[in-house]
Amino acid sequence: MPNHWYKNPRALVMVPVLAILALAAVACGAAATATPVPTAAPTAAPEAMAEPTAVPEAMAEPSGETMDKPETMDMMEMSDVVPIPQHVADFYGEVTYGGTLRINYEDPLEHANAWGAGSGVTDRYRMPTGALLVMENPYDSGAPIIPDLAESWELAEGLDAITFNFREGTTWHNGDAFTCEDARFSFETMRTGEGITASYMQSRLANVDTFTCADDMTFEMKFTGPSGESVLLLPIANRRAQIFNKAWFEAGGEDVMFQDVSVGLGPFMWREGQQVGIDTQYFDKNPNYYFPGLPYVDELVINGILDESTQQATQLAHQTDWHWVRNWGQYQSYVDHDQIMTVIRATRGNFRLWINARNAPFDNVKVRQAVVMAIDRDAAIQVLQDGHGAAGGFGYAPGSPWELSQEQLCSVPGWCVTDDMESVRAEVKSILEGEGFDFEKTYSFTVESDAQVQARATFLQEQLRLVGIQTDFDLVETIAYREQEQSGTWGDLKPGNSTVTADDPNAGVAGFLRCDSAGNYWTPNGPCNQSIVDLLDQAQTELDPAKRLALAQEIELAAMMEYGSFPVYWEQEAVSFWPEVNGYSHFPAPNGSFLKFMHLWIDPADKDNTGNAGQISGVPGGA
């Protein structure tokens, strides 16, 4: 058995409860509160440090300094700390302070603008250094939303406003005092998109009427109508609803969002002397972080590694400690390793194809339907995911209580998976011929220059070739690719990885459907289904859970009938980490609070543990 005899895997069986259901209990009760804790006095920004090396050196020796295990508490409580739940404490043991945590990430660390050009890369810069008003629990995505920058909040009696109370003495990493005006200005900019390329949060704040500051520590959001507390909090717990420094933004404009990570509020501080765009980035523990005792490690190192063989070699050589596994060709080597821990679960992530309704003949819904039908999704799961995935509907992952029944899925032509693809392909050709489709023309695939996306796009290209649709790739570098998405200048077809961040119509699928959403790649300059937007507005203010579920499923069916964007499959995802990495709990989406990395610690006593070969379950949050 693994050399973790003092840990209790039997205590770790966790059935993830989806956020919207768990939060309903909070919405029906009293306002969330927390006990204020004084923060340390502001300190000057750290002195410039030595220029970092291009390749991370061996892991720094942890200090070995320990503390008593934090008192655990019911995760339904709202607290000013981030408590370690008992099942996690039972698995990992006592917290150890100090040391270095080295993250193995799949893409070059090109830029940091999470607000106006968000991507997984930008989250790696901003989540450790940034702060949200409220956040998901890092140990349990199904638990209620917990405090972050706001230590408490109250829901108005009319259910149409929330007042947030900030912590006294909170400072930016440069030593400036944080005030409510920073939050008000940040959210106003996110809502209007003024001064940024394409606001990720704009559509997610569609139901906010006003942002106001009663004083420096009190912030009110007033909404366009009444709604449940959970519905109102879910969007602002989004990883890109981070607060930025008003003076910093006004002085540098969006350029500082791309290039400067020095002004944050979060658990880690970007080390001085670095430049954005270097693929190894260093972050130091924030000594003035408003959660006492966090983060646990002294140094966080994030490595952007594009080449997949290098990702794997680096992790196996123990030059990195924690790897989010996206390539299933790497997975088995970690499972077979005698020391490396692995964990897997279904996620809200998917591989999604967009079909451009601006461009003929794809402005014809029957042609788009034929494209959807032409994709053998079972084959995609086997070929691209080694079987680690599932087919489902538009916006809710298989297993979600919000997902459609099989009967509902199959009521929309082309969405029901079949084992007779030859008959389906014959039907596809008949549909296309009936619509006058030009089989002599070559259509364009706009593909991000990312090895994984290119491999997945190649599979789709072959699937379309089998029904006579000819395509060429237009490979586009990441920044230009994002610009094409936002300007509507991409080609006929656009594959990519995406995530529905919450099991909720507005906090989740609205990002793909609202006319003003940066994630709806049909807009601007393209069609938008106003009837779906009207349904989203209804769902935003519907308090009855049964009626809200019915609206969510009506939205789902309407989106499927558009045939403009569909997930080829819903993913499972895995993480591998060396045994001295403690505190990790697996999430149902590759984002959220765990990307702050504040809750992980390095225990040098576990560094030489063995006996983990074949281990794929038991880690908190996993399957």
C-alpha positions in Angstrom: 0.0 0.0 0.0 1.2 3.6 -0.4 3.5 4.8 2.3 0.8 7.2 3.7 -0.3 4.8 6.5 -1.3 7.7 8.7 -3.8 9.0 6.1 -7.3 7.6 5.8 -8.5 7.2 2.2 -11.7 5.6 3.4 -12.7 9.0 4.8 -12.4 10.5 1.3 -15.4 9.3 -0.6 -16.9 12.5 -1.8 -20.0 12.9 -4.0 -19.6 16.4 -5.5 -22.8 18.4 -4.8 -23.2 21.0 -7.5 -22.8 24.6 -6.4 -26.3 25.8 -7.2 -27.9 23.2 -5.0 -25.6 23.7 -2.1 -25.8 27.4 -2.2 -29.6 27.3 -2.1 -29.3 26.5 1.6 -27.4 29.7 2.2 -29.8 31.7 0.1 -32.7 30.7 2.3 -30.9 31.6 5.6 -29.3 34.5 7.2 -26.7 36.7 5.6 -23.2 35.4 5.5 -21.0 36.9 8.2 -17.4 36.6 9.4 -15.3 37.7 12.3 -12.9 40.5 11.3 -9.2 39.8 11.8 -6.7 42.7 11.9 -4.3 42.6 9.1 -0.6 43.4 9.4 0.4 47.0 8.8 1.3 47.9 5.2 4.9 47.3 4.3 6.9 48.7 1.4 7.2 46.7 -1.8 10.0 44.0 -1.7 13.4 45.0 -2.9 14.4 43.8 -6.4 15.5 40.3 -6.5 18.0 38.5 -8.6 17.1 37.8 -12.2 15.4 34.4 -12.3 16.9 31.6 -14.3 15.2 30.4 -17.5 14.7 26.9 -16.2 13.6 26.1 -12.6 16.4 24.7 -10.4 15.8 21.8 -8.0 13.2 22.4 -5.4 14.2 24.7 -2.6 14.5 23.0 0.8 11.3 23.6 2.8 11.8 25.3 6.2 10.4 22.3 8.0 8.6 24.7 10.4 5.2 23.2 11.4 2.1 24.4 13.2 -0.7 22.6 14.9 -3.4 21.3 12.5 -6.0 24.1 12.1 -9.3 23.5 13.8 -11.7 22.1 11.3 -15.3 23.2 10.9 -18.4 22.6 9.0 -18.0 23.9 5.5 -21.5 25.4 5.6 -20.2 28.0 7.9 -19.0 31.3 6.6 -15.6 32.0 8.0 -12.7 34.6 7.8 -10.3 31.7 7.3 -10.2 28.9 4.7 -10.6 25.9 7.1 -9.2 22.5 6.2 -12.1 20.1 6.4 -11.7 17.0 8.4 -11.5 14.5 5.5 -8.7 16.6 3.9 -6.8 16.9 7.2 -7.2 13.1 7.8 -5.7 12.4 4.4 -2.7 14.8 4.4 -1.9 15.3 8.1 -0.4 18.4 9.7 0.2 21.6 7.8 3.9 22.3 7.1 5.1 25.9 6.3 7.8 26.9 3.9 9.3 25.5 0.7 8.7 25.9 -3.0 5.8 24.7 -5.1 6.6 24.2 -8.8 3.6 24.1 -11.2 3.8 22.4 -14.6 1.4 24.3 -17.0 0.7 23.5 -20.7 1.1 26.8 -22.5 3.6 29.7 -22.8 3.0 32.5 -20.3 2.5 35.1 -23.0 0.4 37.8 -21.3 -1.6 38.5 -18.1 -4.7 40.4 -19.2 -7.4 38.2 -17.6 -10.0 41.0 -17.7 -9.9 41.9 -21.4 -8.3 38.9 -23.1 -8.8 36.1 -20.7 -7.4 32.6 -21.1 -5.9 29.8 -19.0 -2.5 31.6 -19.3 -3.8 34.8 -17.8 -5.4 32.9 -14.9 -2.0 31.5 -14.0 -0.7 35.0 -13.5 -3.7 36.6 -11.9 -5.3 33.9 -9.6 -2.3 33.6 -7.3 -1.8 37.4 -7.1 -5.4 38.6 -7.3 -8.6 38.7 -5.2 -12.3 38.3 -5.7 -15.1 39.6 -3.6 -16.1 36.1 -2.8 -14.8 32.7 -3.9 -15.5 29.0 -4.3 -14.2 26.9 -1.4 -10.8 25.5 -2.5 -11.6 22.1 -0.9 -15.2 21.6 -2.1 -16.8 23.2 -5.2 -20.2 22.1 -3.9 -19.9 24.0 -0.6 -21.3 27.5 -0.2 -19.5 30.5 -1.5 -17.0 31.8 1.1 -15.5 35.2 1.8 -12.5 36.5 0.0 -11.8 40.2 -0.2 -15.2 40.9 1.4 -15.3 39.5 4.9 -19.1 39.5 5.0 -22.2 40.4 3.0 -25.9 41.0 3.5 -28.7 40.4 1.1 -31.3 43.2 0.9 -34.8 42.4 2.1 -36.2 42.8 -1.4 -33.6 40.3 -2.8 -32.4 42.9 -5.3 -29.1 44.2 -3.7 -26.1 42.9 -1.8 -23.9 44.9 0.5 -20.3 43.7 0.9 -18.2 44.7 3.9 -14.4 44.8 3.3 -11.6 44.1 5.7 -9.9 47.0 7.4 -6.2 47.4 6.6 -6.1 45.5 3.4 -3.2 46.7 1.2 -2.1 46.2 -2.4 1.2 44.5 -3.1 2.8 47.9 -3.7 1.7 49.1 -0.2 -1.2 51.3 -1.3 -4.4 51.0 0.7 -7.3 49.1 -0.8 -10.6 51.0 -0.8 -14.1 50.4 -2.0 -13.5 52.7 -5.0 -11.1 50.1 -6.4 -13.9 47.5 -6.4 -16.5 49.8 -7.7 -14.3 51.0 -10.6 -13.2 47.4 -11.4 -16.8 46.1 -11.7 -18.0 49.2 -13.6 -15.1 48.6 -16.1 -16.0 44.9 -16.4 -19.6 45.7 -16.9 -19.1 48.4 -19.6 -15.9 47.0 -21.2 -14.7 50.5 -21.4 -10.9 50.6 -22.0 -10.4 46.8 -22.3 -10.4 44.6 -25.4 -13.4 42.3 -24.7 -14.7 42.1 -21.1 -15.1 38.4 -20.1 -17.4 39.5 -17.2 -19.7 41.9 -19.2 -22.5 39.4 -19.9 -22.1 37.9 -16.4 -23.0 41.2 -14.9 -26.0 41.9 -17.1 -28.4 41.9 -14.2 -26.5 44.6 -12.2 -28.1 48.0 -12.1 -25.6 50.1 -10.0 -22.4 49.7 -8.1 -22.0 52.2 -5.2 -19.6 52.8 -2.2 -21.3 53.8 1.0 -17.8 54.4 2.4 -14.3 53.1 1.9 -15.1 49.7 3.3 -18.7 49.2 2.2 -19.8 48.2 -1.4 -23.3 47.7 -2.7 -24.5 46.0 -5.9 -28.0 46.7 -6.8 -29.6 44.4 -9.3 -32.3 44.9 -12.0 -34.7 42.6 -10.1 -35.0 40.2 -7.2 -33.1 36.9 -7.2 -31.7 34.3 -4.8 -28.4 34.9 -3.0 -26.7 32.0 -4.8 -27.7 33.2 -8.2 -26.3 36.7 -7.4 -23.0 35.4 -5.9 -22.1 32.7 -8.4 -21.0 35.1 -11.2 -18.9 37.3 -9.0 -17.1 34.2 -7.7 -15.9 33.7 -11.3 -12.1 33.5 -11.5 -12.0 36.6 -13.8 -14.1 38.9 -11.6 -10.8 40.0 -9.9 -10.5 43.5 -8.4 -7.8 45.7 -9.9 -6.2 48.9 -8.6 -8.0 51.9 -10.1 -4.9 54.2 -10.0 -2.8 51.5 -11.6 -5.3 51.0 -14.5 -5.8 54.8 -15.0 -2.1 55.4 -15.2 -1.3 52.5 -17.6 -4.5 51.5 -19.4 -4.9 48.0 -20.7 -1.2 47.8 -21.4 -0.6 47.2 -17.7 -3.1 44.4 -17.6 -1.1 42.6 -20.3 2.4 43.3 -18.9 2.3 44.1 -15.2 1.4 41.7 -12.4 3.0 43.7 -9.5 -0.2 45.3 -8.2 -2.4 42.6 -6.6 -4.1 41.7 -3.3 -3.7 37.9 -3.3 -1.7 35.3 -1.5 1.4 35.6 -3.7 3.4 38.5 -5.0 5.0 38.6 -8.4 8.7 38.8 -7.9 10.4 42.0 -9.0 12.8 42.0 -11.9 10.6 39.7 -14.1 8.9 40.3 -17.4 5.6 38.9 -18.6 6.2 36.5 -21.5 9.1 34.5 -19.9 7.9 30.9 -19.5 9.1 30.5 -15.9 7.5 33.0 -13.5 8.2 33.4 -9.7 5.9 34.4 -7.0 6.6 35.0 -3.3 4.4 34.6 -0.3 2.5 37.8 0.6 3.4 38.6 4.2 0.3 40.9 4.5 -2.3 38.5 3.1 -5.6 39.1 4.8 -6.2 35.4 5.5 -3.9 34.7 8.5 -1.6 31.8 8.1 -1.9 31.6 4.3 -0.3 30.8 1.9 1.6 27.8 3.3 4.6 27.8 0.9 7.2 30.6 0.6 7.6 30.5 -3.1 5.4 29.5 -6.1 7.0 28.8 -9.5 4.8 28.5 -12.6 6.3 27.0 -15.7 4.7 27.4 -19.1 5.7 24.4 -21.2 4.1 24.1 -24.6 5.8 20.9 -25.8 3.9 17.9 -24.4 6.9 15.5 -24.2 8.8 18.2 -22.3 5.9 18.6 -19.9 6.0 14.9 -19.2 9.8 14.6 -18.9 9.9 17.6 -16.6 7.3 16.1 -14.2 8.9 12.6 -14.3 12.3 14.1 -13.6 10.8 15.9 -10.5 11.7 19.3 -11.8 8.1 20.2 -11.3 5.8 19.1 -8.5 2.2 19.5 -9.7 0.9 18.8 -13.3 -2.6 19.4 -14.6 -2.8 16.5 -17.2 -4.5 17.4 -20.5 -2.8 14.8 -22.7 -3.9 11.3 -21.9 -0.8 9.9 -23.5 1.0 11.2 -20.4 -1.5 9.9 -17.9 -0.5 6.3 -17.7 3.2 7.1 -17.0 2.1 9.0 -13.9 -0.3 6.2 -12.8 2.5 3.7 -13.1 5.0 5.8 -11.2 5.7 4.5 -7.7 5.8 7.9 -6.1 3.5 10.2 -8.1 0.0 10.6 -6.9 -2.8 10.9 -9.5 -6.4 11.9 -9.3 -9.2 12.0 -11.9 -12.8 13.2 -12.2 -15.4 14.4 -14.6 -15.3 18.1 -15.2 -17.3 21.0 -16.7 -14.7 21.3 -19.4 -15.4 20.3 -23.0 -14.0 20.3 -26.5 -16.3 22.6 -28.4 -16.8 23.4 -32.1 -18.2 26.7 -33.3 -19.8 26.9 -36.7 -19.8 30.5 -38.1 -23.4 31.5 -38.9 -22.1 34.8 -40.5 -20.7 32.8 -43.4 -22.6 31.1 -46.2 -23.5 28.2 -46.3 -23.2 28.0 -42.6 -25.8 30.7 -42.1 -28.2 27.8 -43.0 -29.3 26.0 -39.8 -29.7 22.7 -41.8 -26.1 22.9 -42.9 -25.0 23.5 -39.3 -27.1 20.5 -38.2 -25.4 18.3 -40.8 -22.0 19.4 -39.5 -23.0 18.4 -36.0 -24.3 15.1 -37.1 -21.1 14.3 -39.1 -19.0 14.2 -36.0 -18.6 10.7 -34.4 -18.4 11.8 -30.8 -17.8 8.3 -29.4 -14.8 8.0 -31.7 -13.6 11.4 -30.6 -13.7 10.3 -27.0 -11.8 7.1 -27.7 -9.2 8.7 -30.0 -8.6 12.0 -28.3 -9.3 11.2 -24.7 -8.4 7.5 -24.4 -12.1 7.0 -23.4 -12.0 9.6 -20.6 -15.0 11.6 -21.6 -18.8 11.6 -22.4 -21.2 13.1 -24.9 -24.0 15.3 -23.6 -25.9 18.5 -24.2 -25.0 22.1 -24.8 -24.2 23.5 -21.4 -24.4 20.9 -18.6 -21.9 18.1 -18.2 -23.1 14.5 -18.0 -24.0 13.8 -14.4 -25.1 17.4 -13.6 -28.6 17.5 -12.1 -29.3 20.3 -14.7 -28.5 18.0 -17.7 -31.3 16.9 -20.0 -32.6 13.4 -20.0 -31.6 11.1 -22.8 -35.1 11.4 -24.2 -34.8 15.2 -24.3 -31.3 15.1 -25.9 -32.6 12.7 -28.6 -35.5 15.0 -29.4 -33.0 17.4 -31.1 -31.9 15.8 -34.4 -28.2 15.0 -34.4 -27.5 15.3 -30.7 -28.3 11.6 -29.8 -25.1 9.5 -30.1 -25.5 6.6 -32.5 -23.5 3.4 -33.1 -24.4 3.5 -36.8 -22.4 6.3 -38.2 -22.5 5.0 -41.8 -26.2 5.6 -41.9 -25.9 9.0 -40.2 -23.2 10.0 -42.8 -25.5 9.0 -45.6 -28.2 11.2 -44.0 -25.7 14.1 -43.7 -24.9 13.9 -47.4 -28.6 13.9 -48.2 -29.2 17.0 -46.1 -26.3 18.9 -47.6 -27.3 18.0 -51.2 -30.8 19.1 -50.5 -29.5 22.5 -49.3 -27.3 23.0 -52.3 -24.0 22.6 -50.4 -20.9 23.3 -52.6 -18.7 20.2 -52.1 -16.1 21.6 -54.5 -15.3 24.5 -52.2 -12.7 24.4 -49.4 -13.8 25.8 -46.1 -11.6 27.3 -43.3 -10.8 26.0 -39.9 -9.5 28.8 -37.6 -7.2 26.9 -35.2 -5.2 28.3 -32.3 -1.5 27.4 -32.6 -1.6 25.0 -29.7 -0.5 21.3 -30.2 -3.5 19.9 -28.4 -6.1 22.0 -30.2 -4.5 21.2 -33.5 -4.6 17.5 -32.8 -8.3 17.7 -31.9 -9.0 19.9 -34.9 -7.4 17.4 -37.2 -9.8 14.7 -36.0 -12.7 17.0 -36.8 -11.3 17.7 -40.2 -11.1 14.0 -41.0 -14.7 13.5 -39.8 -16.0 16.2 -42.1 -13.9 14.8 -45.0 -15.9 11.5 -44.6 -19.1 13.4 -45.7 -17.4 15.3 -48.4 -16.7 18.6 -46.6 -13.2 19.9 -47.5 -11.3 22.1 -45.1 -8.0 23.9 -44.7 -6.4 25.1 -41.4 -5.7 28.7 -40.7 -3.2 28.4 -37.8 -3.3 31.6 -35.7 -1.1 32.6 -32.7 -2.9 33.0 -29.4 -3.2 36.8 -29.2 -4.3 37.2 -32.8 -6.7 34.2 -32.3 -8.4 36.0 -29.4 -8.6 39.2 -31.5 -10.3 37.3 -34.3 -12.8 35.7 -31.9 -13.8 39.1 -30.5 -14.0 40.9 -33.9 -15.9 38.1 -35.5 -13.2 37.7 -38.2 -12.5 34.0 -37.7 -13.3 31.5 -40.5 -16.0 29.0 -41.1 -15.3 26.6 -38.2 -13.5 27.2 -34.9 -12.6 24.4 -32.5 -11.3 25.0 -29.0 -11.4 24.0 -25.3 -14.0 25.6 -23.2 -15.5 25.4 -19.7 -19.0 26.0 -18.4 -17.9 27.6 -15.1 -21.1 26.8 -13.1 -24.1 24.6 -13.3 -26.3 27.6 -13.7 -28.0 29.3 -16.7 -26.5 32.7 -16.1 -23.3 32.0 -14.2 -22.6 29.2 -16.7 -24.1 28.9 -20.2 -25.0 32.6 -20.6 -21.3 33.2 -21.5 -22.0 31.3 -24.8 -25.4 32.8 -25.5 -25.9 36.4 -24.5 -25.5 38.9 -27.3 -23.0 41.1 -25.5 -20.9 38.2 -24.2 -17.2 38.0 -25.1 -17.7 34.2 -25.2 -20.4 34.2 -27.8 -18.3 34.0 -30.9 -21.3 34.7 -33.2 -21.4 38.2 -31.9 -20.5 41.0 -32.6 -21.5 41.4 -36.3 -23.4 38.1 -36.3 -26.7 36.6 -35.3 -27.9 36.4 -31.7 -31.0 34.7 -30.5 -32.9 37.3 -28.5 -35.5 34.7 -27.4 -32.7 32.8 -25.6 -31.6 36.0 -24.0 -35.1 36.7 -22.8 -35.2 33.2 -21.2 -31.9 33.9 -19.5 -33.4 37.1 -18.1 -36.3 35.2 -16.8 -34.0 32.6 -15.2 -32.0 35.3 -13.5 -35.0 36.4 -11.4 -36.9 33.2 -11.0 -36.8 32.1 -7.3 -38.8 28.9 -7.6 -36.2 26.1 -8.0 -38.4 23.9 -10.1 -39.4 26.7 -12.5 -35.8 27.8 -12.7 -34.7 24.3 -13.7 -37.4 24.2 -16.4 -36.2 27.5 -17.8 -32.6 26.2 -17.8 -33.6 23.1 -19.8 -35.7 25.2 -22.2 -32.6 27.4 -22.8 -30.5 24.2 -23.3 -32.9 22.8 -25.9 -33.1 26.2 -27.7 -29.3 26.5 -27.8 -29.0 23.0 -29.2 -31.5 23.8 -32.0 -29.2 26.6 -33.1 -26.4 24.1 -34.0 -23.9 26.9 -33.8 -21.8 25.7 -30.9 -21.7 22.2 -29.5 -19.3 20.2 -27.2 -17.9 17.3 -29.1 -17.4 15.7 -25.7 -17.3 16.6 -22.0 -13.9 15.8 -20.5 -12.5 14.0 -17.6 -9.3 15.6 -16.3 -6.5 14.5 -14.1 -3.8 16.0 -11.9 -0.5 14.4 -10.9 1.7 15.5 -8.0 4.7 14.3 -6.1 4.0 12.9 -2.6 5.4 15.9 -0.7 2.6 18.1 -2.2 -0.2 18.2 0.4 -3.6 19.8 0.7 -4.8 19.3 -2.9 -8.5 18.7 -3.6 -9.7 18.1 -7.1 -12.2 20.4 -8.7 -14.9 19.8 -11.4 -13.4 22.5 -13.6 -9.8 23.6 -14.4 -10.3 26.9 -12.7 -11.6 28.4 -9.4 -10.0 28.9 -6.0 -7.5 26.1 -6.3 -5.6 28.1 -8.9 -4.6 30.5 -6.1 -2.4 27.6 -4.8 -2.6 29.1 -1.4 -4.0 25.9 0.2 -1.2 23.6 -0.9 1.8 22.9 1.3 5.1 21.0 1.0 5.8 18.3 3.6 9.4 17.2 3.3 8.6 14.1 5.4 6.6 12.7 2.5 9.2 13.4 -0.2 10.5 9.8 -0.4 7.1 8.1 -0.1 6.5 5.2 -2.4 3.8 2.6 -3.2 1.6 4.9 -5.3 1.8 2.9 -8.6 -1.7 2.2 -9.9 -3.3 4.9 -7.6 -5.9 6.9 -9.4 -8.5 7.5 -6.7 -8.7 8.4 -3.0 -7.4 12.0 -3.3 -10.0 14.4 -2.0 -12.4 15.5 -4.7 -11.4 12.8 -7.1 -13.3 9.8 -8.5 
